[in-house]
Amino acid sequence: KNFPVYVIGTLNRIEDLPVEATRAGRFDTVWEVDSPDAESRLNLFLLFLKRFDSRFKDDLVFDKYEWQGILDETIEYVGAEIEQIVVDTIAKVKECDLNAEVTARDLLEEAMQFNCIFNRNSKQIVLMRNSIRELAKPSHSKKQSILAPRNIDPYSPPKVSSN
C-alpha cells in the first residue's frame, strides 16, 4: 500500500461474486452505477452532439422545456443508447441536406423510436437492481428533471383524459 493504486471491478450480478472477494481489504466499497439521471443524460447528449455540431460546444441550443421533453423520453437510457440516438439523428437530418441543423424535435422523434435495453429487458434489470440495492451506494441522484420539481412519477402510467 505504498502507491495510490485503485482496483475497480464491474459486474451485473453481485450474487455471482465469490464471498471471499468481498472481505475487507479487497473490494471494500460497492457502488450502484445505474442508468444516468436527467443531468447526466443532458451532459451525454451535449457531449455526443458537439462531435457533429459546433453549436453545442458552448451552448444548450434548445430551451429547457425542449430538453426536458427529450430527457423525459430517455429515462432509463444508458450512455451508449444516447450516443446512438445522436448518431442516428445526425445521419437522418444530414441525409437530404448536409447543412441542415438538428432540432430538439429531431432528437425527440429518434428517441421515441429507439428501443432501449430497459424496455427490452426491464424484468431482468429490475432484478439486478433489487439484488444490489442494500449492498451498494448510489452513484447519482436519480433526479429525472432539469426543471423545478414537478411531482411527477416517471414510472406511473400516463393519465388518459376522458374527453
C-alpha positions as CSV (number, residue, x, y, z in Angstrom):
1,K,0.0,0.0,0.0
2,N,2.8,2.4,-0.9
3,F,1.3,3.6,-4.2
4,P,-2.0,5.3,-4.9
5,V,-3.4,2.4,-6.9
6,Y,-7.1,1.6,-7.1
7,V,-8.6,-1.6,-8.4
8,I,-12.1,-1.3,-9.9
9,G,-14.2,-4.2,-11.0
10,T,-17.6,-4.3,-12.7
11,L,-20.3,-6.9,-12.8
12,N,-24.0,-7.1,-13.3
13,R,-24.9,-9.8,-10.9
14,I,-23.4,-9.3,-7.4
15,E,-24.8,-12.7,-6.2
16,D,-22.3,-14.4,-8.6
17,L,-19.3,-12.7,-6.9
18,P,-17.5,-15.1,-4.5
19,V,-18.0,-14.1,-0.9
20,E,-14.2,-14.1,-0.3
21,A,-13.8,-11.3,-2.9
22,T,-15.9,-9.0,-0.7
23,R,-14.0,-9.2,2.5
24,A,-12.2,-6.1,3.9
25,G,-9.1,-5.2,2.0
26,R,-10.4,-6.5,-1.3
27,F,-13.4,-4.7,-2.8
28,D,-14.4,-2.6,0.2
29,T,-16.9,-0.3,-1.5
30,V,-19.7,-1.3,-3.8
31,W,-21.3,1.4,-6.0
32,E,-24.5,1.0,-7.9
33,V,-23.9,2.5,-11.3
34,D,-27.4,2.7,-12.8
35,S,-28.9,4.4,-15.8
36,P,-28.0,8.1,-15.7
37,D,-30.1,10.8,-14.1
38,A,-31.5,13.8,-16.0
39,E,-28.5,16.0,-15.6
40,S,-26.1,13.2,-16.7
41,R,-28.3,12.4,-19.7
42,L,-28.3,16.1,-20.7
43,N,-24.5,16.1,-20.4
44,L,-24.2,12.9,-22.5
45,F,-26.4,14.4,-25.3
46,L,-24.3,17.5,-25.3
47,L,-21.1,15.5,-25.4
48,F,-22.2,13.5,-28.4
49,L,-23.9,16.4,-30.2
50,K,-20.8,18.6,-30.1
51,R,-18.9,16.0,-32.1
52,F,-21.2,16.8,-35.1
53,D,-22.5,20.3,-34.4
54,S,-20.3,23.2,-33.2
55,R,-23.4,25.0,-31.9
56,F,-23.4,22.6,-28.9
57,K,-19.8,23.4,-27.8
58,D,-20.7,26.3,-25.5
59,D,-24.5,26.4,-25.7
60,L,-27.5,24.3,-24.9
61,V,-29.0,25.4,-28.2
62,F,-32.6,24.2,-27.2
63,D,-34.6,25.7,-24.4
64,K,-35.0,23.9,-21.1
65,Y,-38.5,22.7,-22.0
66,E,-37.3,21.1,-25.2
67,W,-34.5,19.4,-23.3
68,Q,-36.9,18.3,-20.6
69,G,-39.1,16.6,-23.3
70,I,-36.0,14.7,-24.6
71,L,-34.9,13.8,-21.1
72,D,-38.4,12.6,-20.1
73,E,-38.4,10.3,-23.2
74,T,-35.0,8.9,-22.4
75,I,-35.4,7.9,-18.7
76,E,-33.6,4.6,-18.3
77,Y,-31.5,5.1,-21.4
78,V,-27.8,4.5,-20.9
79,G,-24.9,6.4,-22.5
80,A,-24.4,4.1,-25.5
81,E,-28.1,4.4,-26.3
82,I,-28.0,8.2,-26.1
83,E,-24.9,8.2,-28.4
84,Q,-26.8,6.0,-30.9
85,I,-29.8,8.3,-30.8
86,V,-27.5,11.3,-31.6
87,V,-25.7,9.4,-34.4
88,D,-28.9,8.2,-36.0
89,T,-30.5,11.7,-35.7
90,I,-27.5,13.4,-37.3
91,A,-27.5,10.8,-40.1
92,K,-31.2,11.3,-40.8
93,V,-31.0,15.1,-40.7
94,K,-27.9,15.3,-42.9
95,E,-29.1,12.7,-45.4
96,C,-31.0,15.2,-47.5
97,D,-29.2,18.4,-46.6
98,L,-25.6,18.5,-45.3
99,N,-26.2,22.0,-44.0
100,A,-29.3,21.1,-42.1
101,E,-29.3,21.6,-38.3
102,V,-30.5,19.2,-35.7
103,T,-33.6,20.3,-33.8
104,A,-35.0,19.2,-30.5
105,R,-37.9,17.6,-32.4
106,D,-35.4,15.5,-34.5
107,L,-33.8,14.2,-31.3
108,L,-37.1,13.6,-29.6
109,E,-38.5,11.7,-32.6
110,E,-35.4,9.5,-32.8
111,A,-35.6,8.8,-29.0
112,M,-39.2,7.8,-29.2
113,Q,-38.4,5.2,-31.9
114,F,-35.4,3.8,-30.1
115,N,-35.9,0.5,-28.2
116,C,-33.7,0.9,-25.2
117,I,-32.3,-2.1,-23.2
118,F,-34.6,-1.3,-20.2
119,N,-37.7,-1.6,-22.4
120,R,-36.5,-4.9,-23.8
121,N,-35.3,-6.4,-20.5
122,S,-37.0,-4.5,-17.7
123,K,-37.7,-7.5,-15.6
124,Q,-34.1,-8.6,-15.6
125,I,-32.8,-5.1,-14.9
126,V,-35.1,-4.6,-12.0
127,L,-34.0,-8.0,-10.5
128,M,-30.3,-6.8,-10.8
129,R,-31.2,-3.5,-9.2
130,N,-33.0,-5.2,-6.3
131,S,-30.1,-7.6,-5.7
132,I,-27.7,-4.7,-5.2
133,R,-29.9,-2.0,-3.6
134,E,-29.0,-2.7,0.1
135,L,-25.4,-3.5,-0.6
136,A,-24.3,-0.5,-2.7
137,K,-24.0,3.2,-2.5
138,P,-25.9,5.1,-5.3
139,S,-23.6,6.7,-7.9
140,H,-26.0,9.6,-8.7
141,S,-29.2,11.4,-7.6
142,K,-31.8,9.7,-9.8
143,K,-33.2,13.2,-10.3
144,Q,-35.2,13.0,-13.6
145,S,-35.9,16.7,-14.2
146,I,-33.7,19.7,-15.1
147,L,-36.7,21.9,-14.3
148,A,-38.1,22.8,-10.9
149,P,-39.7,19.8,-9.0
150,R,-42.9,18.7,-10.9
151,N,-44.1,16.0,-8.5
152,I,-44.4,13.5,-11.4
153,D,-43.6,9.9,-11.1
154,P,-41.9,9.0,-14.4
155,Y,-42.7,5.3,-13.9
156,S,-46.5,5.7,-13.5
157,P,-48.8,5.0,-16.4
158,P,-49.8,8.2,-18.3
159,K,-53.2,9.7,-17.4
160,V,-55.8,9.4,-20.1
161,S,-58.2,12.3,-20.5
162,S,-61.9,11.4,-20.7
163,N,-62.8,13.9,-23.5
